[in-house]
């Protein structure tokens, strides 16, 4: 019975990997190519949830607790946007349990998140490719924070081993 109920739930896709590896591009292409015309997926980007440049762990925990765990139980979930301009929490976004979901961002494949029924994707690129890609993408806004972000990313990887949880691995060099 539990397996049948899980199979009836809409797809959830989790996309993780280091900054500049191509997660956003992959997610955009996945949304564009979604073949279920009856229900397009919600796309949640952790960039919209991180509470500031030191917020990787907080956003990873929030998306698991508030969005993914409720959906795994067949309930609606949600997430709170972080207002980067005002450095404060902003509006709540609800995602119906009946809607397919794609979540992308650094910290998506935490222990809790990866335990929900989902397709888990790991995207990677060499450091030589991803740093210039990330800094170019953000037009200077990320430059002063790269080292801080990279340090917390490496702590997350050491603690959570997210790549080992992936069902699909993509190299984007």
N, C-alpha and C positions, 0 to 999 in steps of 0.2 A: 504494500500500500504506500509506504513512504517513498519508495523508488518511483512508483507511478506518479505520485504527486510532484516529485522533483522533476520528472521528465515533462510534465505538463506546464511547468513554469517557463516564462520567456527567457531567452538567452541573456547571460551576463558575461561580459568579456572584460578581463582585467589586463591592462598593459603597463608594464613597469620596465625600468631601465634607467641608466644614468642620464643626466642632463645633456641635451644635444645629440642623443642617440637616434632620434627619429620617431618617438612615441606619438607626438601630436600629428605628424604627417601620416603615420600608419593608421591612427584613429580616424582621421578625416577621410582617408581612402576607404576604410571599413564602413563608415557611415554612408558614404556616397555609393558604395556597391552593395548595400544591404538589400537583399532580394525579397524580403517580406513586405509587400506593398500595403498590407493591412496595418502594420505597426512599425514605424521607424524608431530606431533606438534613441534613447536619451544619451547624450554625451556629457559626461562629467569630467572636468579637468582639475586635477589637484592644484594646479596653478591658481585656481579660483578659490581654493580652500585654505592653503597655507597661511597661517597667521604671522606673516612677516618672513624675513629671510632665514630665521632660525626655527621655522615651524614645520619642518618635514615630519618629525615624529607626531606632533599634535594633529596634523592633517591626516596622516596615515591612520591614527587611532580613531579619529572622528568619522572618516569615511567607512571604516569597518563597523563601528558601533551604531552609527546613525543611519547608514544607507544599506550596507551589504548584509549585515546580520538580520535586520527586519525582513528584507526581501527574501532571504533564504528560508525564512519562516512563513513566506506567503503574504507578508504585510507590506504596506507602503513604507518607503524609507525616504530619507532626505539628507540635505547638506546645507550648511550655512556658508554663504559667500563671504570672503574677506575683502574689505574695502581697502585696497592698497593706498589710495590717496589719503584717506582719513586714518589709516592705521587702526581700524576698528572692525568688529563684526558687523555684517550687513544682513540682508534679507535671507530668509529660509526658502529653499527650493525643495518641493516634494516630488518624488519620483514614484509613480504608481507601480505596484507589484506586477501589474499586467503588462507593463511596457518593457521591451528589451532595453538593456543598459550596457554602455561601454564606459569604463572608468580608466583614464590614463593619467600617469604621472609618477614621479619618483616617490616610492613608498607604497605603491598599490598592492604589492604582493607580500604584505606582512603575514605573520602567522595566522592572525584572526581572519584577515580578508581572504587569504588563500584557502581557508578551510570551508568557505561557502561553495556551493555548487556553481562553478564558473569555468570558462575557458581562460586559461592563464597564459599570457604572452610575455616573453622577455625579449627586449630589443637592446642590442648593444652596438657600439662603434668604438673604434680606437680613440684614445685620449687626443691624439693628433687631429682627428676629424671632429670630435664632438665639442671640444672647447671653442674653437673658432666658430663653429656652427651656432652654438648657444649664444656666444657674445654678439655675433652678427644679428641673430634673430631679435635680440632684445635691444638693439641699437644703443648700447652703452649703459642701460639701466642695470644690467647684471654684472658689469665689469668689477665694481668695487666689492661685490659679494661672492664672487666665484670661489675663493679659497674657503670662506665660511661654509658655503653650500656644499662644496666638495668634501669637506671634513665631516659634516653631518651625514652626507650620503654614504661615505665610506664606513662610518660607525653603524649605520642602518644595515648595510650589506654584511658587515662582519657579524652583527647580532642576528639578523633575520635570514640570511642566505636566500634571497628572493629568487635568484636564477635557478635554484634547485627545485623550485615549485612550478616551473613553467611547463605547460603542455606543448607550447610552440616556442621556438627560439628563432629570432631574426637577426641577421647581421646587416647593418645599413651603411657600411663604409663606402 
